[in-house]
Amino acid sequence: MFPRNAENGIERLQNYASVFAALGDETRLSLVSKLISGRSHSISQLAEGSKITRQAVTKHLRVLEGVGLVHSTRNGREQLYHLDLRPFKDIEEYLGFVSEQWDQALSRLKSFVEDERK
């Protein structure tokens, strides 16, 4: 279960907000789509077929790397980037928690409305 009042819970919320903010950009979301295959890609490969420059791709990859969605390794002269799925699993857990809270709140509202009708 997700800790609501704990300091750790606040940190987790801040991390989730950062991940959502990073994914809120169309270009970064496109890069994630390219990396979802599980293979590592160079900046040139990620820029291929798009109007975005390699420098812009690098900038966006740094944002994704900053929130832990992407990691890079050096292979000779190339920097290779790969997607880390752990933050997605954490967010899935959080969204499940939020969904459960909404379901409970809606159930209470439904009971209240039905009781008021009687």
N, C-alpha and C positions, 0 to 999 in steps of 0.2 A: 504494500500500500504506500502511497505517496505521502511523505510527511508535510503537513501544511504549515505548522507553526515553528518547526525547527529551523535553525540557521541553515542547516544542510538543505532543507526544502527551498529556502529562498535562493540559495546558490543554484540549485537545480532549475528553478523557474527562470533565473537570469540566463542560464545556459540554453534552455529551450528557446527563450526569446531571441537569443543571438542566432541560433540555428534557423529559426523561422525567418528572421530578418535577412540572413544570408540567402536563404532559398527564395525570398520574395523578389529577387532580381531575375528577370527573364534569361539573361545571359548565363548567370550562375546555374540556374535550373537546367539550362541546355547543356552546360558542362557536366553536371551531375548525370544527366541522361546518357551522355557519351561514356562516362566512366562506370556506369551501372553494370556493364558487361563483366566486370571483374578483372579485366586486363589493365595493365598500366599503359598510359599514353604520354607522349611527349607534348610539349606546348605546340609544336608544329602540327602534330596529328590532331590536337584539339581545335586548332584554328582552321584546319583544312575544311573547305566547303562553306565557310561562313564569311561574312563581311568584316568580322572583327579582327583586329591586328593581334600579333603574338604578344605585344606589350600589354594590350588590354586583357588578353587571356591570362597572362601572368598576374595582373592586378586582381582579377576575379578569383584566380586560384589561391592567391594569398588570403583573401577573405574567407574562402572555404576552408583553407588550412587553419586559419585562426580560430575557427569554431570547431575544429576537429573532424570535419567531414572528409577532408582530403589529406593525404600524406604524400610526401615525395621522397624519392631515392635518387641517387646519382648513378648514372650508368655511362661511364666515360665522360664525354662532354655534354651529354644530355641529362636533363632533369626529368624523371618520369613520375607521373602522378597517378595515384590510385585512390579509390573511394573506400572509406571506412564505414561500414554499415552499423557499427555500435551506436552512434548517436541516433540513427533512425529507429533502432530497437528501443532506446530509452524514450524517445518521443512517442512511439507506439504505446508503450506502457503508460506514459502520462496521459495521452489522449483516451486510453481505455479508462483511466481513473476519472477524467473529466466527464466522459460519457456516462459512467456509472453514477456520478454525482447528479448529472442532469436527469437521468432516468428516475432517480429517487425523488428529486425535486418535483418533477412532472407528476409522479405517482401521488405525492402528497397534495399537490394542487388539484388533481383529479378527485381525490378523496374529499378534499375540502369543498369543492364545487358540488359534488354529489350529495354531501351532507347538508349543504345549504339549500338544495332543491327540496329536501324532505320537509 
